Amino acid sequence: MRRAARRGAVSLTPDSALHQAEAWLATPHRLHPALAIRGAAGSGKTALLQELSERLPNAIYVDCRGLEAADIARRLLREWGSRMRAGPWLTPREQSRRTG
């Protein structure tokens, strides 16, 4: 317990976690440029991220379970409205279809 407290781990309710995440996103901490969302299985991490993505106008939520990096990149590019061009995020099969 002392170890978790020393690292700054805090047990939060879903509402307080949501409010703290929103506050951090509004004004990120200069010394901690990344916000870690951690917890046991079933603790609400995915629900928190889904809720944040619904509340934030420019947020994109992608469930990465079972996806390869190329699949994730394609989904993000599609969400961002970018045209997909041949690049490292395409599989070799997709690249050959585009070029040949």
Backbone torsions as a table, in degrees:
resi	resn	phi	psi	omega
1	MET	NA	-43.0	178.8
2	ARG	-63.0	-36.0	179.3
3	ARG	-62.6	-45.5	179.1
4	ALA	-64.0	-42.0	-179.9
5	ALA	-65.0	-36.6	-179.5
6	ARG	-65.2	-34.1	-179.8
7	ARG	-83.9	-3.3	177.8
8	GLY	90.2	11.5	177.9
9	ALA	-69.7	135.1	-177.4
10	VAL	-134.5	139.8	174.8
11	SER	-88.5	124.5	-174.9
12	LEU	-124.7	154.8	169.3
13	THR	-78.0	161.8	178.0
14	PRO	-55.8	-41.9	-179.9
15	ASP	-66.5	-43.1	-179.3
16	SER	-68.9	-34.4	176.7
17	ALA	-63.8	-42.5	179.2
18	LEU	-62.1	-46.1	-179.1
19	HIS	-65.9	-39.7	179.0
20	GLN	-67.4	-39.8	178.2
21	ALA	-64.4	-42.9	178.5
22	GLU	-63.0	-40.7	179.0
23	ALA	-64.3	-42.0	179.4
24	TRP	-65.3	-41.6	179.9
25	LEU	-65.6	-33.4	179.0
26	ALA	-69.4	-36.2	-179.7
27	THR	-142.1	83.6	-178.9
28	PRO	-59.2	145.6	179.4
29	HIS	-73.2	131.1	-176.9
30	ARG	-63.5	-35.9	-177.8
31	LEU	-83.5	-16.7	-179.0
32	HIS	-127.4	84.4	-174.7
33	PRO	-72.6	-7.7	177.7
34	ALA	-120.9	142.9	177.2
35	LEU	-104.4	116.0	179.8
36	ALA	-89.8	127.7	174.6
37	ILE	-109.2	105.8	-176.8
38	ARG	-128.0	154.6	176.1
39	GLY	169.8	169.2	179.5
40	ALA	-68.0	160.4	176.2
41	ALA	-56.2	132.9	178.5
42	GLY	82.9	7.3	-177.4
43	SER	-83.6	-9.5	175.7
44	GLY	108.9	13.8	-179.8
45	LYS	-61.0	-48.2	-178.8
46	THR	-64.5	-43.1	178.6
47	ALA	-61.7	-39.3	178.0
48	LEU	-61.9	-46.9	-179.4
49	LEU	-66.4	-37.4	177.1
50	GLN	-64.5	-43.3	179.0
51	GLU	-63.3	-43.4	177.8
52	LEU	-60.8	-42.2	-178.8
53	SER	-65.4	-30.0	177.6
54	GLU	-75.1	-30.6	-177.5
55	ARG	-84.5	-26.2	-175.9
56	LEU	-98.5	123.6	-172.5
57	PRO	-61.6	-32.2	-176.8
58	ASN	-102.1	7.9	-177.4
59	ALA	-80.3	149.0	176.3
60	ILE	-128.3	128.6	177.1
61	TYR	-106.2	124.3	176.0
62	VAL	-126.6	119.8	175.6
63	ASP	-79.1	110.1	-172.8
64	CYS	-88.8	-2.4	-178.2
65	ARG	-60.0	126.9	176.8
66	GLY	78.7	3.9	-179.2
67	LEU	-102.5	149.4	172.4
68	GLU	-90.1	164.9	-177.5
69	ALA	-55.3	-39.5	-179.7
70	ALA	-64.0	-38.8	177.9
71	ASP	-64.2	-41.7	179.8
72	ILE	-64.5	-44.4	179.0
73	ALA	-60.5	-44.4	178.8
74	ARG	-60.5	-44.6	179.9
75	ARG	-63.1	-42.6	178.2
76	LEU	-63.9	-45.1	178.9
77	LEU	-60.9	-40.7	178.4
78	ARG	-63.5	-43.4	179.6
79	GLU	-65.2	-36.7	179.5
80	TRP	-77.9	-7.5	177.5
81	GLY	80.6	15.0	179.7
82	SER	-80.5	149.5	171.3
83	ARG	-78.9	138.9	178.9
84	MET	-86.3	123.8	175.8
85	ARG	-114.1	163.1	177.1
86	ALA	-57.4	130.7	-179.1
87	GLY	-171.0	-177.0	-174.9
88	PRO	-65.1	-15.7	-179.4
89	TRP	-84.1	-7.7	177.5
90	LEU	-92.6	144.9	176.2
91	THR	-71.7	159.0	178.0
92	PRO	-56.2	-36.6	178.8
93	ARG	-63.2	-44.1	179.8
94	GLU	-66.6	-39.1	177.7
95	GLN	-62.1	-42.3	-179.4
96	SER	-67.3	-34.0	177.3
97	ARG	-64.7	-37.0	-178.5
98	ARG	-75.1	-31.3	-175.3
99	THR	-98.0	-17.1	-171.6
100	GLY	-135.9	NA	NA
